[in-house]
């Protein structure tokens, strides 16, 4: 396929081999239409053609082609998190705003036991483009945009011409099942120049590639379980009754079903657990309950694409008990009806955007092996000690244990924005308005394991004697959060001369966050939740953030511009749920954590300083954008990791992110286009300790790659009358980075401390004949198995370290790691028809 590049090039005539000017892209990132080369913001624009040519199907794919944008793996019970420019946090309100047109999608990540968090993303079929705005966007987009904003822009109905776009694709994944997807979009002018209708439908089945195998002998129990089913639909109207008024009602719906997690297990070496006597347990013939020492054999049949996350059956019972392979299924729904009304006046455009949003994430997580870690590291309760040695996740004595943790999180609410935008070509131009939103998020989660049998196997005790309460489920947690925001915002631009523009803006917000939380069950020592027994807590947080922005831009000529800016952003505060279970009580008490289900934390904020240039030298053959920035982060909302395996959220000290970004496109000939982007991020935290307990070292890096880049090349040339051939190659690199605070900090797990660097390549070869485009592609061209994410509380824990950060001893070892990797090499065919 690589030979196709020069072959297509040779089809060009000598007259077509000269440089060709690059086009510009019009975006609405500043809430008015402007060419991207004239906007004093670092913006990465991915067009619908880019999405198709580079096989961008999911949010993780999107992060590969936009350096400094990090989107964590979403095909798990935790959902996706989005970071930009090193401003990374997986708790509380997001640090990056996500929008579908003008509708905010981002949702709060809840701490502790709640799963199904993360933002619901739209499908990538019916998109006009994706705009990635880098740096704080607090003036125009408000809270939760302290790192930047990502906008998914949809096409509008056409009032003059009927348009049709269809797509059908089939693919085969090595080590997995085949995939298929199809979509259709049609835009029809019902009344020419007045009324248009656009409808689209899309469906996709991504074949799975992860097998559940027996932890005892590697037998396949269930294959290719992590398939994904997605579909979406959209209806939009555009009504223009006169030259002034435009009305755009629309309804968008999408559904994603992840049928299992993408995680796999690493191989496990042979190891021995010592024998132990369970003091305080029931006796057998007057003798204490004794668990003998046991040596587990090596398990070398795991690795990429194989998982042992099944129901737990110990070695002593592996021949008499049947292993099951429970799937960690998750479903995400998104419904957005919206109404946009705009009036073009002589002096400005007035716009009203009204939207309602409903999203829901529900599913189940297999907690069986994690339970054994918790039971093995907790403190005594009711006189019965936790005696499972070293937090080991295996035991020869377990007959058959399964603990599905089910969760159901849903959010609903509406937003209203009224804004005015004047002509940005005048001496003075203004964008500003009013914004109101109200969202209600309701979450529920519960454990339902057969704990009675587990405790008899391990300790010869009952749930009642171990936890002092005999109740099912083992634990549940219910939470409701109400978020309100009222804001006034505006940006004023003053054209001092034809070349120099100055900008000043601000946003004044009133935010209110109310919460209610209850938790009960065996492991928290209460059968029901009341205010008196500490099972119910509630409260309200009110804040009034002010986020100004200042900037200047200078046009060297009509193709080259430099700019500088200073801006502030904020992220609303929230509430931290108390880690569930008595096993964390002693550690929390030592840290003076209140004995209530939830504790509030306040907002954090950033000040960002940026200088950049957007240049088009050599007759517009080269497009070059460069920026350098520094972001100071105050009152950072961080996760406190506990040795008991729990976490909670609180405000810490300061953090700083500094970096440089470059992106370039070059079209040296009519048949060749080259593109590339580079990001360097140096993001670090200040030290954080509570008493003698250290949670963050001075200078610990943020969980983002320091270096990342992508390179692409595309050749397009006539191959016959009315037909063009093309070939494209893309390569992305992301540097390795720490995923948690460094050695010596509380809750540090040395075996999963750092992610290695990743490399990914793809290629596409096709023929386009006007309306029909048929192409063949290969994703993950070199079959990379690089680790892209990993579960953090795995491997060795409760460790002590020497002065140089080396591990000296650990009291816990779960013996198996749970990483994620890319989808295996996938070969496919795409057919597109446009009219």
N, C-alpha and C positions, 0 to 999 in steps of 0.2 A: 504493500500500500504506500510506503514511503516513496517508491519509485514514481508514484502518480504525480508528485509535486513537480519535478522537472518535465515530465511528460506533458502535463497540462500547460506548463509555461512555454513549451516549444510550439504550441499551437498559435501563439501570438505572432502577429506581423511586426515588422520593425517599427512601424509607426505607432504601435500601441505600447512600446516598451518604455516610454518616458514617464516621469513622475506625474501623479494624479492628485489633485487637491482633495483633502478630507472634508467630509460634511460636518455640520454641527447638529446638535440635538437640542430640541426645545423641551424644557422640563418645567414643572410647576412646584418645585421644592420650596420656593419662597412665597407660595400661595398666589402667584401670578406667573403667567407664561414668560419665560426668558430663555435665551440660548445659554447652555451650560457653560460656555467659554466666557460669559460675561458676569457670572455670579461669583461673588467673593467668598465662596465656601468650597471646601474640598468635597467633591461629589463624584461618586462612581456610578455610572449609568449602565445598566445591563438591558439591552433591547430584547424584544421578543425573538429576533433572529439570533441574538447571542444565546438565549435560553435554549433554542432548538439546536444550534450548531454545536454547543458544548454540553448537550444532554443534561441540562439543569432541571431536575425533577423535584428535588426536595430542598428544604432549608439548609441541610448540611452541604449539599452540592453548591449552593449559593456562596457559602463561606469560602469554598475553595478558590473562587475566581475573584474575590474581593479582599485583598490583603488588609490586615488590621481588623477585619470582621471575623469574629469567632462565634460559631453556633454549635453548641454541644449536641451530642447524639440524642435525637428525639424518639427513637424507636425503643423506648424503655418506659417503665412505669413512672419515671420522673419527669418526662417531657423535655423540651428544649429550653436552653438559656442562650441569650444573645449578648455579646460584648463588642465594644468598639474602642479602639485606641487605648487598650489596657485598663479601661474602667470596668472591672469585672466583679460581679457579685451574683450569687445564686440564691439569695434570700431577699425578702422584702419586695418592694416595688422594683420593676426592671430598671436597668441603667440605659437601655436603648428602647426608644419608642418604635412601635410597629404599626403601620397604617395601611388600610385598604382604601385607596383614594384619600378622603379626608376623615375617615372613620378610625379611631384608635382601637387596636386589637390587643395591646399588651395587657397582661394580667399579672397580678401579684403572685410571687412564689411564697408559699407558706412553709414555715420551718417545721422541724421535728418529724412527726410520723406521717404528715400529709403527703400523699403521692398524687400523680396526675397534674402536677403544676406545669408551669410554662405556657407560653403563648400559643394559641391555635393559629396556624398559618393557612393562607388560601392555597388553592391548587395553582400550579404554574402554567396551565394551558391558556386560559383566557386572560392574558396580560399584555398590555401595551409595552410596559417597561418596568424596571425596578430601579429606584433612586436610593442610593446609600449616602446619606448626609453625615459627614464625619465631624465630630466635635459637638459640644453642648448646643442644643437647639431650644433652650429654655424660653426664649422670647416668643417665638411663633408656635412652639409645640408643647410648652409647659413642662411639668414634672415628668420623671422617668425618661428623659432624653439627655441625661448628663454625659453620656458617651457619644450619642448621635441618634439618628432616626433613619429607619428603613421604610420606604413607601412603595407599596405595590399599586401600580396605576393601571386601571382598566380602560379598555377602549369605549368610546361613545358610539351610539347609533349614527349612521350617516344619513343625512337628509336629502341627498341627491342620487346616490348610486347604491344599488344592491351589492352587498359584499358577502362572500361565502369563504369560510376557512375550515377545512377538515384535516384530520390527522389520524393515521392508523399506524401502530408500531407493534412489532413482535420482537422478543429477545430471548436468548438462552444464556443462563448463568452457570458457569462451571461449578460443580459440586452442589447444584441446586435445581430448582424447578424453573420452567419457562415463565416469561412475563408477557403481558399484552396490555395495550392501552389504546383508547380511541376518543376522539373529541370532535365536536362540530360547533361552529359559530356562524350565525347568519344575521346580517343587518339589512333591514328592508325599510326604504322610505315609504311610509303609508300615505302621507300627503307631502308631495315634493316641497322642500324648503320649510316645512312646518312640523311634520310629525314623523318620527322614525322609531323603529322597534329593533332591539338587538336581543337575541336569545343564544345561549350556549349551554352545552351539556358535555360532560367529560367523565370517563371512567378508566380506572387503571388497576391492574392486578400485578404486583411485584412478587415474583416467586421467591420462596424462602430458600435458605441455604444452611441453616444451623440444625444439626441433629442432636437429639437427646440420646445419650449413651449411658449404659450402666456404669456406676462408679466402681463396680467390682470386676467386670471383665470386658467392658467396652462394647458390649452388644448394643446395637441400635434399637432404642425403644420407640422412637418416633422421629421421622426425618423431615427436613426442610420446613420446620415449624414456624419460622419467623417471616411468613409472607405478609404482605400489606395490601389491603383493599381500599381504594379511594374513589370517590365520585363527587361531582359538584354540578351545580346548575345556576344559571343567572338569567334574569329578565330585566331589561332596562328600556325605558322610554325616553325620548328627547322631544319635547314640545316647544316650538318657537312660534307663538301666535303672532308676534310682531318683531320689529327690529330691535326692541329693547328687552323683552322678557324671555327667559329660558327656564323651563321646568324639567327636572330630570328625576323621576322616581325610579327606584331600582330595588331588586331583591336578590341577595346572594346567599347560597347555601352550599356547604361542603361537609363531607364526612370522611374521616380517616379511621381505619381499623388496623391496628398492629396486632397480629395474631400471636406473637410471642416476642420476647426480647432478643436483641442481636448479640447479647453477651455470650462468650464462650469460657471454658475453663482451661487453665494451664495444667501441664502435667504435674504430678505429685510424687516426690521422692519417698522412699521408705522411711518410716520413723517409728519411734516407740513412745508410748505413754506409760507413765509409772502407775502402779497400783495404788489404791487409796481406800481408806475406811470412811464411811459416811457416818459421822457422829450425829446423834440425835434422830436418826432414822428409825423406822420400825425394825425390829430384830427378827431373825430367823432362828428358831430353836434356842432363843436366848443369846444368840451371837450377833454382833454388829454386822451391818450390811457391808460386804467387802467387794470391791471391784478389782479384779486382778490386772496386773500389767499386761500390755498387749502390743505386739509389733505389727504395724500395718505394712503390707507389701507395696512395692512401687506401682504407681499407676501412670503408665506412659502412653495411654491411648486417647488423651484429650488433645488440646491444641486448637488452632483456628478452625471454626465451623463445627465444634463439638462441645456440648455442655453436659454437665452432670447435675443440673438443677432439677432434681426429681424428688419424689417423696423419699424420706430417709429410711434406709434399712441397714442395720448394723451387720458387721461381718459374721457374727454368730447366728444370724437369722437369714442370710442371703439366699440360702437354699430352700427356705420354707415360707418366706414372705415375698410377695410380688412387688417389684418396683413399678411405680406409676410415673408418668411424665407430664405433670401439670404445666399448662401453658400460661405465660404471663401476658394475658390479653388486655389491650387497652383500646378504647374507642373515643374519638374526639369529634365533636360536632360544632359547627359554626353557622349561625343564621344572622344575616344583617339586612333588614329593610332600611332604606334611606330615601331622603328627599332633599334634592339640591335645587334651590331657586336663585337665579341671578338676574339682575337688572343692569343693563349697560346704560348709564347716564352720560351726559356730555362730559362730566368732570371726573367720573369714577365708575367702578363696577361694584354694586352691592350684592353680597352673596349670603344666603342662609343655608346651612347644612344641618339637617336633622337626621338622627340615626338611632336605631335601637339595636342592641347587640345581645345575642344569647350564645354562650358557648358552654360546652359540657365535656368533661373528661372523666371517664369511669373505667374501671378495670380491676384487675387482680394481680397480686404479686406473690410469688412463692417465698415465704419467709422461713422455711424449715431449717436450712443450714445456718441462717443468721440467728435463729432462736437458740441454737446450741452454743453459739459464741456468747450470747447474752447470759444464758443460764450458767455458763462456766466462768463468768468473771464478775458476778454480782456479789453483793454483801449478804450476810445471813439475814433471814427473816423468819420469825416464829421458831427460832432455835435450830432451823435446818440450814446448814451452810451450803453454798454453791461449791461443789467439789470437783466439777469436771476440769481436769488439769489443762492449764495453758490456753484456755479458750479454744480448745480443739473442736473442730466442727464435725468430727466423726466419733463414734463410740461403737464398740462391738456389741453392746447390749440392747440397742434400739430395735424393736420389732418392726414397726412401720409408722413413720411420723410424717404428717403433712400439715402445714399451717398456711392456708391461703389468707392473705391480707387484702380485703376488698376496699375500694375507695370510690367515691362519687363526689366530684367537685363541679359545681355549676355557677355561672356568673350571668347576670342579666342587668341591663341598665340602658340608659339613653344619654345622648349628648346633643347639645345645641350650640352652634357657633354662628354668630352674626359678624360679618367683616366687610370692610370697605378697602378697595385697592385702586389707587389713582394711576394714571399713565406714567410708567417708569421712564419715559423718555423726556419728561419735563424737568425743569430746574429743581422743583420740589416734588417728591413722590412719597406716598405713604401707604402702608399696609397695616391694618389694625382692626380690632373689634372686641367682642365679648364672647366668653366661653363658659358653658355650664355642663357639668356631667354628674351623674349619680349611678353608681354600680353597687349591686348586692352580690356577694360571693358566699355561697353555702357549701360547706365541705363536711364529709362524713367518712370515717374509716374505722375498720374493726378487724381484729385477729380472731380466727376461729380454728385453732389447732386442737388436735386430740392430745392435749397436754397431760391429761390424767395418766394415759399409758406411758408417756414420755418420762414423767417423774417417777413412776413405779420402776421403769427400766433403769434409770440413772441412780435413784436415791432410795427406792423402796418406800416412797412417801406418796401422799395424795395431794391434790390441788389445795384442799382445805387445810392440811397441816403445813404445807409449804407457804401458801400465801394468806392463810387465815380466812379466806373467803372462797366459797365454792360457787362459782358463777361462770356462765357462758354468755357472751363471748369472753375470751381471755382479757380483752381490753377493747374499748371503743373511744372515739373522740369525735365530737361534733363542734363545728365552728361556723359562725356567721360574721361577716365583715361588711360594713356599709361605708363606701367612700364617696365623698362629695367634693366638688371643686367648682369655684366661681372665680373667674379671672377676667381682667382687662389687659389687652396687649397692643403693642404698636411698634412699628419701625419706620423712621423717617430718614429719607435719603436726600442729601443736598448736593446738587451738581455745581461745585464751585467754578469749574471751567468745563470745557468739552472733554478734558482728560481726567480731572480729579473729582472724585465723589467722596463725601463723608456720610457716615451712617450712625444713627443713635436709636436705640430702642429699649423697651422695658416691658416686663410683665408683672402685674401685681395679682397675687392669688390668695384666696381664702380656701383652705382645705380642712376637712373634717373627716376623721376616721373613727368609726365606732365598731366595737367588737364584743362578741359573746362567745364563750367557749366552755365546754363541759367535757369531762373525761371520767370514766369509771371502769371497773373490771378487776379481775384477780390481781394483776401485777401492780396496781396502784393502791390496793388495800381498801377499796370501797365498792360495794355492789351497785349503788346508785350515786348520782352526783347531786350535791346540794351546795348552797353557798356556805353553810355551816361547816361541812366537812372538807371544804377547800376544793370541791369538784367543779364548782362553777365560778367563773370570773367574768367580769365585763368592765368596759370603760370607754372613754372617748379621748381622742387626741385632736387638738385644734392648732393649726399653724398658719402663718401669713407670710409666705416667702415672697421676696422681691428679686427678680432676675433681670439685670440690665445687660445691654450689649452696646459696644462701640466699635466702629470700623472705618477703614479708609481704603479706597482702591484707586489706582492710577493706570490709565490706558496709555501705554507707550505709543500704540497706533491702533487701528481697528482690528488687529489680530492678536495683540499681545497686551497682557494686563498683569499687574502685581497688586497685592492686597495685604492688609494686616487687620487683626481684630482682637478684641478682648471681650469675653462673654462669661456670664454666670449661669449655672444650672443647678437645679435642686431635685431631690428625690424624696417623696413623702415618707414619713415615719410609719411604724406599724406595730405589730405585737409578736412576741416570741413565745411559742408554745413550749411548755416544760417537757423535757424528755420523759417518755413514758416508762414506768417501772420503778420498783424499789431499788433496783441495782444502781441507779444514778443518785439516789438520795444523799448518801454520805458525801459524795464529791460535790454536789450542788450546795449542800449545807456549808461545806468548807469555803465555798466561793460566795457565801451570803446571798444565794439566789432565793428569792421569796418562795414560800411553800404554797404557791397558787398555780393553777393550770397555765397561766399566760402572764407575761410581763411586757409592757410597751417599751418601744424605743423611738427616738426622735428622727427627724429628717437629716440627711446629709447633703452637702453641696460641693460644687466645684467652681473654680475660676480657671478659665482656659485662655491661653495666649497663642496666637497663630500668625504666621507670615507665609505667604505663598505666591505662586506665579502660575499663570496659564498662558502658554506661549504657542504660537503657530509659525515657526520660522520656515525658511526655504520655500517660500511661495505656498504655504499651507499644506505642504506635503507631510510635515511632521507635526503632530499634536503632542505637547509636553505639559504636564501639570506636576508641580512640586509644592510641597508644604512642609513646614516644620512647626512643632507645637510643644507646649508645656501645659500640663493640667495639674492643678493643686486641689487635692480632695480632702475635705474637712469632715470630721465626725463620721467617719466611714462606718457603714453598717457591715459588720463582719460576723462570720460564723465562729463561735467558740467550740472547738472540738474537745470532747471529754474522753477520758480513758475508758469510761463505761460503754462507749460506742454511741453515746448520745451527742446532740448538739443543741445550742441555743444561740440566739442572735442578740447583739447589743452594739451600741456605738463605741467605736474605738478612737484612735487618734487620727493621724494624718497619713496620706499616701500621695505619691507623685507619679505622673506618667509623662515621659518626654519621648519624642519620636520624630521621624522623618518619613514622608510618603512620596513616591514617584509613580506616575503612570504615563505611558507613552503609546502612540500609534503612529505607524509609518507606512506610507504607500508609495514606495519608490517607483513602481510601474503600475500599469493598469491591471495587471494580473496577480500582483502580490500585495498582501497586507500583513504587516507585522504588528504585534501588540505585546505589551508587558507592563507589569506593575510590581512595585517593591514597597515593603513596609518594614520599618525598624521601630520597635517599641521597647522602651526601658521603663517599666512600671514597677515601683517598689512601695512597701509599707513601712511605717514607723513601728518601733517596738511597742508591744502591748503585754502587760502583766497584771495579774490580780493577786496582790500579796506576793507570795513566793512562787506562784504558778505562772509560768511564761506561756503565752499563747501565740505571739508573733515575735520573731527576731527582728532587730533593726536591719532594714534592707532586704527582707524577704521579698522575692519577686511575686508579682501578681500572676494568676494562672492563665497567661496568654503567651504565645510564641514571641520571642524577641525579633526573629527574622522570618519573613515570609515573602514569597514572590510567585508570580506566574508568568509564563511565556506562551505566546501563541503565534501561529503562522497559517495563513490561508491563501491558497492559489485558486483563481477562478479564470476560466478561459473557454472560448467557443470550441466545441468539438465537432459540430456539424451545423447545418443551417437550422436555426431556431432552437438550438440546444447548447447549454453551457455545462461544463464539468467543473467540479470543485473538489478540493481536498483540504482538510484542516487537521492540524496537530496542536494539542495543548498539553502543557506540563505545569504542575503546581508543586511547590515545596513549602512546608511549614516546619519551623524549627521546634525542637523539643522544649519543654518548659515544666516547672514544678506545678503540681496541682494542689498543694497545701503548704502551710508554713513549714520552715526548715527543721533540721535536727535540733533536739533539745526542747521543742515546744510540746505543750500538752496535746494529746491525741494525734501525735505524729506517727505515721505508718511508713517505715523506710522502704518497704518493698513496692509501694505504689506512689512514692513521693514524686517521681518525675515521669512525664510522658516523653517517649523518644520522638525524633523528627519523623515526618511523613513525606512521601513522594507519591504523586499520582499523575498518570498520563492517560490521554484519550485521543481518539482519532476518528475522523469521519470522511467518507468518500462518496460523492453523489453526482447526480445529473439533474439539471433543472431545464424544463422545456416550457417556459412561460408560466402556465397554470399548474403544472405537475412537477413535483420535486420528490425524487426517490434517492435514498442514501443508505449506505451501509456504515455501521459504526462499531467501534470497540471501546468500551469503558474499562478503566483499570487495565490498561494495555499491557503492563508488565506484571500483572497479577500480584500487586503489592499486598502484603499482609501486615503492614505497619499498624501499630496500635494507635487508635484515634481517641480512645477514652478508656477509663477503667473505674471500677467501683472502688471508692476510697478507703473503706474500713476493712481492708483485706490484708492477709499476710501477718507479719509480726507486729505486735502492738505492746503498749505499756512498757516502752523501752527506756533504758538509761543510756547516756552518751558520754564520750570523753570530750576533752576540751576542743578537739578538732572536728567534732560532729560525728565521729564514728560510733557505731552501736557497740555497747559493752555487754548488755544483757537485755532480754525481753521476757516478760512473764506470760505472754500470750502469742500463739501462732495458729492461725486458721488454716495454714498449709496450702491453700488454693487461692489463686487470683482470678478475677473476673474481668478481663479486658473486652474491648470492642475493636473491630477492624473494618476495613472497607468491604463493600460487596465484592465478591470474587469477580474475576474477569468476565465481562458480559459482552456478547456479540448480538447485534440486532439490526433490523431493517426498518426504516421509517419511510412512509409515503404521505405526502402532503398535497392537498389540492386547494388552490386559492382562486377566487373569481371576483 
